[in-house]
Amino acid sequence: CDVSVPPRLVIGGMGRVTPGIPNNLRAGAGTSTAYVGEIPPGGVFTILEGPRCASGLAWWHVNYNGLIGWTPEGQAGSYWVEPM
């Protein structure tokens, strides 16, 4: 995984997508798994599982308003999600 973004989320906790662009939700950890939706900037989600390293990113299994999938934490020193 990208060590420039150490994991900050916690299983059972809440997270939020940082300002900017939406975070994709996928059926599994990794960019090659099926797209299931997205979480908009400011969207709050519950952390179910993770992190899991895939495609060079740390992925978290999350629930966003009943939509469940895997979303990446960030890359190259930039966080795309943050703990609440």
C-alpha positions as CSV (number, residue, x, y, z in Angstrom):
1,C,0.0,0.0,0.0
2,D,0.9,3.7,-0.3
3,V,2.9,4.3,2.9
4,S,2.5,8.1,2.4
5,V,-1.1,7.8,3.6
6,P,-1.0,5.7,6.9
7,P,-4.4,4.4,7.8
8,R,-6.5,6.8,10.0
9,L,-9.9,5.1,9.9
10,V,-11.1,2.7,12.6
11,I,-13.5,-0.3,12.1
12,G,-16.8,0.5,13.7
13,G,-16.1,4.3,13.4
14,M,-17.4,6.9,11.0
15,G,-15.6,8.5,8.1
16,R,-16.2,11.3,5.7
17,V,-15.1,12.0,2.1
18,T,-12.8,15.1,2.0
19,P,-13.7,18.1,-0.2
20,G,-13.1,17.7,-3.9
21,I,-14.3,14.8,-5.9
22,P,-16.5,11.8,-4.9
23,N,-14.9,8.6,-3.8
24,N,-15.8,5.5,-5.8
25,L,-17.4,2.5,-4.1
26,R,-16.4,-0.9,-5.6
27,A,-17.6,-4.5,-5.0
28,G,-14.2,-5.5,-3.7
29,A,-10.9,-3.9,-2.7
30,G,-9.1,-2.9,-5.9
31,T,-9.7,-0.8,-9.0
32,S,-10.4,-3.8,-11.1
33,T,-13.5,-4.8,-9.1
34,A,-17.1,-3.8,-10.2
35,Y,-18.1,-0.2,-9.6
36,V,-21.2,0.0,-7.3
37,G,-21.5,3.8,-6.7
38,E,-19.9,6.7,-5.1
39,I,-19.8,8.8,-2.0
40,P,-20.0,12.6,-2.6
41,P,-17.6,15.1,-0.9
42,G,-18.8,15.5,2.7
43,G,-20.6,12.1,2.6
44,V,-20.5,10.3,5.9
45,F,-20.1,6.5,6.1
46,T,-19.7,3.7,8.6
47,I,-16.4,1.6,8.5
48,L,-17.2,-2.1,8.4
49,E,-13.8,-3.7,7.7
50,G,-10.3,-2.9,6.5
51,P,-7.9,-1.7,5.6
52,R,-7.1,-4.1,2.7
53,C,-4.2,-3.4,0.4
54,A,-5.1,-3.7,-3.4
55,S,-4.0,-1.8,-6.5
56,G,-1.4,0.0,-4.3
57,L,-4.1,1.6,-2.2
58,A,-5.6,0.9,1.3
59,W,-9.3,0.1,0.9
60,W,-12.0,0.2,3.5
61,H,-15.3,-1.7,3.5
62,V,-18.0,0.9,4.2
63,N,-21.7,1.5,4.4
64,Y,-22.9,4.8,2.9
65,N,-26.7,5.2,3.4
66,G,-27.2,1.5,2.8
67,L,-24.8,1.3,-0.2
68,I,-22.1,-1.1,0.8
69,G,-18.7,-1.3,-0.9
70,W,-15.0,-0.7,-0.7
71,T,-13.4,2.8,-1.0
72,P,-9.8,3.9,-1.0
73,E,-8.3,6.1,1.7
74,G,-5.9,8.1,-0.4
75,Q,-2.7,8.2,-2.4
76,A,0.6,10.2,-2.7
77,G,0.2,11.9,0.6
78,S,-3.4,13.0,0.0
79,Y,-6.3,11.6,2.0
80,W,-9.6,11.2,0.2
81,V,-11.4,10.3,3.4
82,E,-11.0,11.3,7.0
83,P,-12.1,10.0,10.4
84,M,-15.0,11.7,12.1
